[in-house]
């Protein structure tokens, strides 16, 4: 047996269901950025359109005292997205073969 990080002869290849982008992102940074400015955590995660939409919704709903709901949603979403992207990134680094959920 060798110290190679790939599939070894006689062993199957590990398959992992990966849906979405994989990147080395910090969930804590995404959360803090979103708490500072609504949608900024989504920008950090590479979801520009989603960040703009959340910022615009927050501004629009702020006048009816519901903008804070979008702001909290933005922070939670940024945290969860960054955590999932980081997990997929580390699984790919570990040598897991991605399996597309769409076939």
NORKAJO-V399786 format. One record per residue. RES is the residue in one small letter. PHI is phi in whole degrees, 0 to 359 (none if undefined). OMEGA is omega in whole degrees, 0 to 359 (* if undefined). Layout:
BEGIN
res=(RES:RES)
phi=(PHI:PHI)
omega=(OMEGA:OMEGA)
END
This chain:
BEGIN
res=(x:x:x:x:x:x:x:x:x:x:x:x:x:x:x:x:x:x:x:x:x:x:x:x:x:x:x:x:x:x:x:x:x:x:x:x:x:x:x:x:x:x:x:x:x:x:x:x:x:x:x:x:x:x:x:x:x:x:x:x:x:x:x:x:x:x:x:x:x:x:x:x:x:x:x:x:x:x:x:x:x:x:x:x:x:x:x:x:x:x:x:x:x:x:x:x:x:x:x:x:x:x:x)
phi=(none:251:263:289:264:252:296:263:301:90:244:282:270:291:245:229:282:243:238:117:286:245:205:277:241:265:296:295:295:299:295:296:299:290:288:290:222:304:95:292:295:292:301:301:279:87:256:297:300:295:295:297:300:295:295:296:298:297:297:297:275:298:288:250:62:242:298:296:295:296:298:294:301:300:294:295:296:298:297:295:295:297:296:292:296:295:297:297:299:289:292:293:296:285:98:288:276:290:243:290:288:262:98)
omega=(181:178:180:180:180:177:180:178:178:179:177:178:177:178:181:178:181:179:179:183:176:179:179:183:177:179:179:178:179:180:182:178:180:177:179:179:182:178:182:176:177:175:179:181:180:180:187:181:179:179:178:180:180:179:180:178:180:179:182:183:180:182:175:175:178:181:180:178:179:181:178:178:179:181:180:179:179:180:182:180:179:179:180:179:180:178:179:179:182:176:177:177:181:176:177:180:181:175:181:180:182:175:*)
END
